[in-house]
Amino acid sequence: MRKLLFYVPLVLFLALALFLLSGLFSNPMERESATTDKPLPAFNLPDLMNPALRWQPEQLKGETFLLNVWGTWCPTCNAELSYMTQLREQGVKIIGLYYVLPVDPLLGESFDLAALQADVSNKLQQRGNPYQFNILDADRSLSLDLGVSGAPETFIIDSEGIVRAHHIGDINPQVWRNKLAPLYQQWRQLDGGSS
């Protein structure tokens, strides 16, 4: 019995080492979203450029689209804008979900919608505008419900409002061609679209 107890720490150490080793070779960009194959979470959020207009999941149904989480503060998001604009010109429907960085009222910071709108307009004018429109997620409620960990992240949403795929990182020609385009085309064909 004592000999068996002698091996318990060794077995625990080996199990822990295997667990950590498996994490070393995993790709954090391939993390699956808990929302995949589920409807978009409920939300009622304003349009970034026209806050009187509100968006809800029901309004987005009818056609497969990309939901791209982005922000002007994000260099990778800025880098993907021109390529995604090319995709829009090819008929890919892309809706922006603007991810607002938190503000700290203790430092005297406050959310300034007019400044944000000007910043977004400037950026989209410089880099290209791939978006049909942008949903403003000022308190990051929808982003959190989708399991977003940062920006950019992109979701493929089918015509019924079901999340079908989740990609962490930028959309570039290689990612589009090898990963997202086949999935997007699959769901577009099911709703009778072509792109």
C-alpha positions as CSV (number, residue, x, y, z in Angstrom):
1,M,0.0,0.0,0.0
2,R,2.8,2.4,0.8
3,K,4.4,1.7,-2.5
4,L,1.2,2.7,-4.3
5,L,1.0,6.0,-2.4
6,F,4.6,6.7,-3.4
7,Y,3.5,6.8,-7.1
8,V,0.4,9.1,-6.6
9,P,2.4,12.4,-6.8
10,L,4.2,11.1,-9.9
11,V,0.9,10.2,-11.6
12,L,-0.6,13.6,-10.7
13,F,2.5,15.3,-12.0
14,L,2.3,13.4,-15.3
15,A,-1.4,14.2,-15.7
16,L,-0.8,17.9,-15.1
17,A,2.2,17.9,-17.5
18,L,0.0,16.3,-20.3
19,F,-2.7,18.8,-19.7
20,L,-0.4,21.8,-19.9
21,L,1.4,20.3,-23.0
22,S,-1.9,19.9,-24.9
23,G,-2.6,23.6,-24.2
24,L,0.9,24.6,-25.5
25,F,0.0,23.2,-29.0
26,S,-3.6,24.4,-29.1
27,N,-4.6,27.4,-31.3
28,P,-6.5,30.1,-29.4
29,M,-7.8,31.4,-32.8
30,E,-9.7,28.1,-33.2
31,R,-11.7,28.5,-30.0
32,E,-15.3,27.4,-30.7
33,S,-18.0,29.8,-29.6
34,A,-20.7,28.6,-27.2
35,T,-23.2,30.4,-29.4
36,T,-22.5,28.3,-32.5
37,D,-25.7,26.7,-33.8
38,K,-27.8,28.8,-31.5
39,P,-29.9,31.9,-32.3
40,L,-28.4,35.3,-31.9
41,P,-28.8,36.4,-28.3
42,A,-31.7,38.8,-27.7
43,F,-30.7,42.5,-28.0
44,N,-32.2,45.9,-28.7
45,L,-29.3,48.2,-29.6
46,P,-29.0,51.5,-31.5
47,D,-27.6,52.1,-34.9
48,L,-24.2,53.8,-34.5
49,M,-24.8,56.6,-37.0
50,N,-28.6,57.0,-36.3
51,P,-29.2,56.1,-32.6
52,A,-33.0,56.7,-33.0
53,L,-33.0,53.5,-35.1
54,R,-32.8,50.4,-33.0
55,W,-31.8,46.9,-34.1
56,Q,-33.1,43.5,-32.9
57,P,-32.4,40.0,-34.1
58,E,-35.7,39.7,-35.9
59,Q,-34.8,42.6,-38.2
60,L,-31.6,40.8,-39.3
61,K,-33.3,37.6,-40.5
62,G,-33.8,36.8,-44.2
63,E,-30.3,36.6,-45.6
64,T,-27.0,35.1,-44.4
65,F,-24.5,37.8,-43.3
66,L,-21.2,38.3,-41.5
67,L,-21.4,40.1,-38.1
68,N,-18.0,41.7,-37.6
69,V,-17.0,42.9,-34.2
70,W,-14.7,45.9,-34.6
71,G,-13.5,49.2,-33.3
72,T,-11.5,52.1,-34.7
73,W,-9.1,51.7,-31.8
74,C,-8.2,48.2,-33.0
75,P,-5.2,48.2,-35.5
76,T,-6.1,44.7,-36.8
77,C,-9.7,45.8,-37.4
78,N,-8.5,48.8,-39.4
79,A,-6.2,46.5,-41.5
80,E,-9.1,44.3,-42.5
81,L,-11.5,47.1,-43.6
82,S,-10.2,47.4,-47.2
83,Y,-10.4,43.6,-47.9
84,M,-13.8,43.4,-46.3
85,T,-14.9,46.3,-48.5
86,Q,-13.9,44.2,-51.5
87,L,-16.1,41.4,-50.1
88,R,-19.0,43.8,-49.8
89,E,-18.5,44.9,-53.4
90,Q,-18.7,41.2,-54.4
91,G,-22.1,40.9,-52.6
92,V,-21.2,39.7,-49.2
93,K,-23.5,41.2,-46.6
94,I,-21.5,42.5,-43.6
95,I,-23.0,44.2,-40.5
96,G,-20.7,45.9,-38.0
97,L,-21.0,45.4,-34.3
98,Y,-19.0,48.3,-32.9
99,Y,-17.2,47.3,-29.7
100,V,-16.8,50.3,-27.4
101,L,-13.8,50.3,-25.1
102,P,-14.8,50.9,-21.5
103,V,-14.6,54.4,-20.1
104,D,-13.5,55.2,-16.6
105,P,-15.6,57.9,-14.9
106,L,-13.0,58.2,-12.1
107,L,-10.5,59.5,-14.6
108,G,-13.1,62.0,-16.0
109,E,-13.8,59.9,-19.1
110,S,-17.3,59.7,-20.5
111,F,-18.8,58.2,-23.6
112,D,-19.0,60.8,-26.4
113,L,-21.3,59.6,-29.2
114,A,-20.6,62.5,-31.6
115,A,-16.8,62.0,-31.3
116,L,-17.2,58.3,-31.9
117,Q,-19.4,58.9,-35.0
118,A,-16.9,61.3,-36.4
119,D,-14.0,58.9,-35.7
120,V,-15.9,56.0,-37.4
121,S,-16.9,58.2,-40.4
122,N,-13.2,59.2,-40.8
123,K,-11.9,55.7,-40.5
124,L,-14.4,54.2,-43.0
125,Q,-13.7,57.0,-45.4
126,Q,-10.0,56.3,-45.3
127,R,-10.0,52.5,-45.3
128,G,-13.2,51.6,-47.0
129,N,-16.7,50.8,-45.6
130,P,-17.6,47.1,-45.7
131,Y,-20.7,47.6,-43.5
132,Q,-24.4,47.8,-44.4
133,F,-24.7,49.5,-41.0
134,N,-23.1,49.4,-37.6
135,I,-24.8,48.3,-34.4
136,L,-23.6,50.3,-31.4
137,D,-22.7,47.9,-28.5
138,A,-21.8,50.7,-26.0
139,D,-22.1,48.5,-22.9
140,R,-20.7,45.4,-24.7
141,S,-23.8,43.4,-23.7
142,L,-24.3,41.7,-27.1
143,S,-20.5,41.1,-27.4
144,L,-20.5,39.4,-24.0
145,D,-23.5,37.3,-24.9
146,L,-21.7,36.2,-28.0
147,G,-18.6,35.3,-26.1
148,V,-16.4,37.9,-27.7
149,S,-13.0,38.2,-26.2
150,G,-11.8,41.2,-28.2
151,A,-11.8,42.5,-31.7
152,P,-11.8,41.7,-34.5
153,E,-14.1,38.7,-34.4
154,T,-16.6,37.6,-37.0
155,F,-19.7,35.5,-36.9
156,I,-21.6,33.9,-39.8
157,I,-25.3,34.3,-39.2
158,D,-27.7,32.4,-41.4
159,S,-31.0,33.7,-42.7
160,E,-32.9,32.4,-39.7
161,G,-30.7,34.3,-37.3
162,I,-28.6,31.3,-36.2
163,V,-24.9,31.7,-35.5
164,R,-23.2,29.2,-37.8
165,A,-19.5,30.0,-37.4
166,H,-17.2,32.1,-35.4
167,H,-13.7,33.4,-36.4
168,I,-11.3,35.2,-34.1
169,G,-8.9,37.5,-35.8
170,D,-8.9,39.5,-39.1
171,I,-10.4,38.5,-42.4
172,N,-7.8,38.4,-45.1
173,P,-7.8,36.7,-48.5
174,Q,-6.4,33.4,-47.0
175,V,-8.8,33.3,-44.1
176,W,-11.7,34.1,-46.4
177,R,-10.8,31.6,-49.1
178,N,-9.8,28.7,-46.8
179,K,-12.2,29.1,-43.8
180,L,-15.0,31.5,-44.1
181,A,-16.0,31.6,-47.8
182,P,-17.0,27.9,-47.9
183,L,-19.2,28.2,-44.8
184,Y,-20.7,31.5,-46.0
185,Q,-21.5,30.0,-49.4
186,Q,-23.0,26.9,-47.8
187,W,-25.5,29.0,-45.8
188,R,-26.1,31.5,-48.7
189,Q,-27.1,28.6,-51.0
190,L,-29.6,27.4,-48.4
191,D,-31.3,30.8,-48.4
192,G,-31.3,31.0,-52.2
193,G,-28.6,33.7,-52.3
194,S,-25.4,33.8,-54.3
195,S,-22.1,35.5,-53.5
